[in-house]
Protein backbone atom coordinates (compact mmCIF):
# COMPACT_ATOMS: atom_id res chain seq x y z
CA UNK A 1 0.00 0.00 0.00
CA UNK A 2 2.78 2.49 0.83
CA UNK A 3 4.33 1.97 -2.60
CA UNK A 4 1.31 3.87 -3.99
CA UNK A 5 2.03 6.89 -1.76
CA UNK A 6 4.15 9.58 -3.42
CA UNK A 7 5.51 12.68 -1.66
CA UNK A 8 7.08 15.53 -3.63
CA UNK A 9 8.28 19.00 -2.66
CA UNK A 10 10.28 21.97 -3.83
CA UNK A 11 12.13 24.86 -2.22
CA UNK A 12 12.80 27.93 -4.35
CA UNK A 13 14.51 31.26 -3.71
CA UNK A 14 14.35 34.19 -6.07
CA UNK A 15 14.47 37.92 -6.70
CA UNK A 16 11.77 40.31 -7.95
CA UNK A 17 13.28 43.64 -9.08
CA UNK A 18 10.00 45.54 -8.68
CA UNK A 19 6.76 44.69 -6.79
CA UNK A 20 3.79 47.06 -7.00
CA UNK A 21 0.12 46.98 -6.08
CA UNK A 22 -2.23 49.69 -7.34
CA UNK A 23 -5.71 50.30 -5.89
CA UNK A 24 -8.04 53.31 -6.19
CA UNK A 25 -7.03 54.40 -2.68
CA UNK A 26 -3.30 53.71 -2.68
CA UNK A 27 -0.19 52.75 -4.60
CA UNK A 28 2.21 50.35 -2.92
CA UNK A 29 5.69 49.95 -4.36
CA UNK A 30 8.47 47.81 -2.99
CA UNK A 31 11.77 47.60 -4.85
CA UNK A 32 14.30 44.74 -4.72
CA UNK A 33 12.16 41.95 -3.28
CA UNK A 34 13.66 38.59 -2.40
CA UNK A 35 11.36 35.61 -1.85
CA UNK A 36 11.36 32.01 -0.67
CA UNK A 37 8.79 29.49 -1.89
CA UNK A 38 8.07 26.09 -0.31
CA UNK A 39 5.58 23.56 -1.68
CA UNK A 40 4.67 19.95 -0.87
CA UNK A 41 2.27 17.46 -2.46
CA UNK A 42 1.08 14.04 -1.33
CA UNK A 43 -0.31 11.66 -3.97
CA UNK A 44 -2.13 8.37 -3.38
CA UNK A 45 -3.00 6.55 -6.63
CA UNK A 46 -5.16 9.11 -8.47
CA UNK A 47 -5.83 11.49 -5.54
CA UNK A 48 -3.52 14.39 -4.67
CA UNK A 49 -3.44 17.05 -1.96
CA UNK A 50 -0.85 19.75 -1.49
CA UNK A 51 -0.02 23.24 -0.46
CA UNK A 52 2.67 25.82 -0.19
CA UNK A 53 3.68 29.28 0.91
CA UNK A 54 5.74 32.10 -0.53
CA UNK A 55 7.36 34.74 1.71
CA UNK A 56 8.18 38.14 0.20
CA UNK A 57 11.02 39.99 1.97
CA UNK A 58 12.56 43.45 1.92
CA UNK A 59 16.31 43.40 1.56
CA UNK A 60 18.66 45.62 3.50
CA UNK A 61 18.81 49.13 2.02
CA UNK A 62 15.24 49.15 0.69
CA UNK A 63 12.98 52.18 1.11
CA UNK A 64 11.61 50.52 4.28
CA UNK A 65 14.05 52.29 6.56
CA UNK A 66 14.77 50.64 9.89
CA UNK A 67 13.52 47.18 8.89
CA UNK A 68 16.14 44.43 9.40
CA UNK A 69 17.57 42.55 6.44
CA UNK A 70 15.11 40.17 4.75
CA UNK A 71 12.16 41.09 6.96
CA UNK A 72 9.01 39.42 5.51
CA UNK A 73 6.17 41.77 4.60
CA UNK A 74 3.74 39.44 2.78
CA UNK A 75 2.90 35.72 2.65
CA UNK A 76 1.05 33.96 -0.16
CA UNK A 77 -0.51 30.56 0.58
CA UNK A 78 -1.69 27.79 -1.78
CA UNK A 79 -3.84 24.73 -1.18
CA UNK A 80 -4.89 22.24 -3.85
CA UNK A 81 -6.70 18.93 -4.01
CA UNK A 82 -7.86 16.86 -6.95
CA UNK A 83 -7.93 13.75 -9.08
CA UNK A 84 -5.42 12.62 -11.73
CA UNK A 85 -7.01 10.37 -14.36
CA UNK A 86 -4.54 9.70 -17.18
CA UNK A 87 -3.86 13.01 -18.94
CA UNK A 88 -6.80 14.70 -17.15
CA UNK A 89 -6.60 16.56 -13.84
CA UNK A 90 -9.74 17.74 -12.04
CA UNK A 91 -9.15 19.87 -8.98
CA UNK A 92 -9.73 22.71 -6.61
CA UNK A 93 -7.06 25.31 -5.87
CA UNK A 94 -7.24 28.08 -3.24
CA UNK A 95 -4.77 30.95 -3.22
CA UNK A 96 -4.59 33.77 -0.68
CA UNK A 97 -2.27 36.62 0.21
CA UNK A 98 -1.90 38.09 3.69
CA UNK A 99 0.31 40.88 5.00
CA UNK A 100 2.82 40.02 7.70
CA UNK A 101 3.16 43.68 8.64
CA UNK A 102 2.02 47.05 7.24
CA UNK A 103 3.68 48.03 3.99
CA UNK A 104 6.19 50.84 4.30
CA UNK A 105 6.78 52.85 1.16
CA UNK A 106 8.47 56.21 0.76
CA UNK A 107 8.81 56.50 4.56
CA UNK A 108 5.09 56.10 5.27
CA UNK A 109 2.99 53.16 6.45
CA UNK A 110 0.14 52.10 4.15
CA UNK A 111 -2.86 49.88 4.79
CA UNK A 112 -2.08 46.15 4.38
CA UNK A 113 -3.92 44.41 1.54
CA UNK A 114 -5.47 40.93 1.76
CA UNK A 115 -6.71 38.88 -1.16
CA UNK A 116 -7.92 35.38 -2.01
CA UNK A 117 -9.58 33.34 -4.71
CA UNK A 118 -10.55 29.72 -5.34
CA UNK A 119 -10.38 27.92 -8.69
CA UNK A 120 -12.19 24.80 -9.86
CA UNK A 121 -10.28 23.47 -12.84
CA UNK A 122 -10.03 20.79 -15.53
CA UNK A 123 -6.59 20.37 -17.13
CA UNK A 124 -5.68 18.12 -20.07
CA UNK A 125 -1.95 17.50 -20.61
CA UNK A 126 -0.22 16.01 -23.61
CA UNK A 127 3.25 15.26 -24.88
CA UNK A 128 6.00 12.95 -23.71
CA UNK A 129 7.24 12.80 -20.14
VENGI-V685797 format. One record per residue. RES is the residue in one letter. PHI is phi in whole degrees, 0 to 359 (* if undefined). PSI is psi in radians with two decimals (999 if undefined). NEAR is the number of other C-alpha atoms within 10 Angstrom. Layout:
RES,PHI,PSI,NEAR
RES,PHI,PSI,NEAR
//
This chain:
X,*,-0.73,6
X,293,-0.39,6
X,293,-0.28,7
X,271,-0.10,9
X,267,2.17,12
X,236,2.23,12
X,245,2.28,12
X,225,2.71,10
X,205,2.90,12
X,213,2.68,10
X,231,2.22,11
X,228,2.49,10
X,235,2.58,11
X,198,-3.09,11
X,224,2.32,12
X,243,1.99,13
X,296,-0.47,10
X,208,2.20,10
X,234,2.15,12
X,220,2.52,9
X,231,2.25,10
X,242,2.23,9
X,230,2.92,8
X,300,-0.48,5
X,268,-0.40,6
X,204,2.82,10
X,230,2.10,11
X,248,2.15,18
X,231,2.28,15
X,229,2.14,21
X,263,2.68,17
X,56,1.21,16
X,260,2.20,20
X,261,2.64,18
X,219,2.76,19
X,235,2.50,16
X,227,2.24,17
X,231,2.33,15
X,217,2.53,17
X,218,2.52,15
X,223,2.42,17
X,243,2.23,15
X,236,2.32,18
X,231,1.88,16
X,54,-1.93,13
X,259,0.01,12
X,259,2.39,16
X,227,2.63,19
X,215,2.44,18
X,198,3.08,18
X,189,3.01,18
X,192,3.07,18
X,210,2.51,18
X,237,2.20,19
X,255,2.20,22
X,260,2.30,24
X,229,2.47,21
X,279,2.33,22
X,276,2.93,19
X,297,2.40,15
X,90,0.11,13
X,285,3.13,19
X,284,0.01,18
X,270,1.31,20
X,300,2.41,13
X,87,-0.09,10
X,271,2.27,15
X,300,2.81,13
X,305,2.35,12
X,57,0.72,16
X,282,2.15,17
X,289,2.43,20
X,240,-0.26,19
X,208,2.54,21
X,234,2.34,20
X,250,2.37,18
X,240,2.58,18
X,229,2.48,17
X,220,2.34,18
X,217,2.61,18
X,211,2.56,18
X,178,-3.00,19
X,239,2.41,18
X,248,2.00,17
X,234,1.66,12
X,61,-2.22,10
X,277,0.05,10
X,254,2.33,13
X,239,2.25,18
X,241,2.23,15
X,200,3.11,18
X,231,2.33,16
X,228,2.26,17
X,243,2.29,15
X,234,2.40,17
X,214,2.69,15
X,232,2.30,18
X,225,2.41,15
X,287,2.52,18
X,271,-0.56,14
X,205,2.88,14
X,300,2.53,14
X,287,2.42,19
X,244,2.13,20
X,219,2.31,17
X,52,0.82,13
X,60,0.53,11
X,221,2.67,11
X,265,2.26,13
X,250,2.92,14
X,288,2.26,13
X,297,2.56,15
X,248,2.34,14
X,248,2.70,12
X,198,2.66,10
X,200,2.69,12
X,203,2.76,9
X,235,2.37,13
X,245,2.41,11
X,253,2.23,12
X,221,2.76,11
X,230,2.09,12
X,239,2.38,10
X,241,2.14,11
X,249,2.58,9
X,221,3.07,8
X,100,3.12,5
X,267,2.54,4
X,239,999,3
//
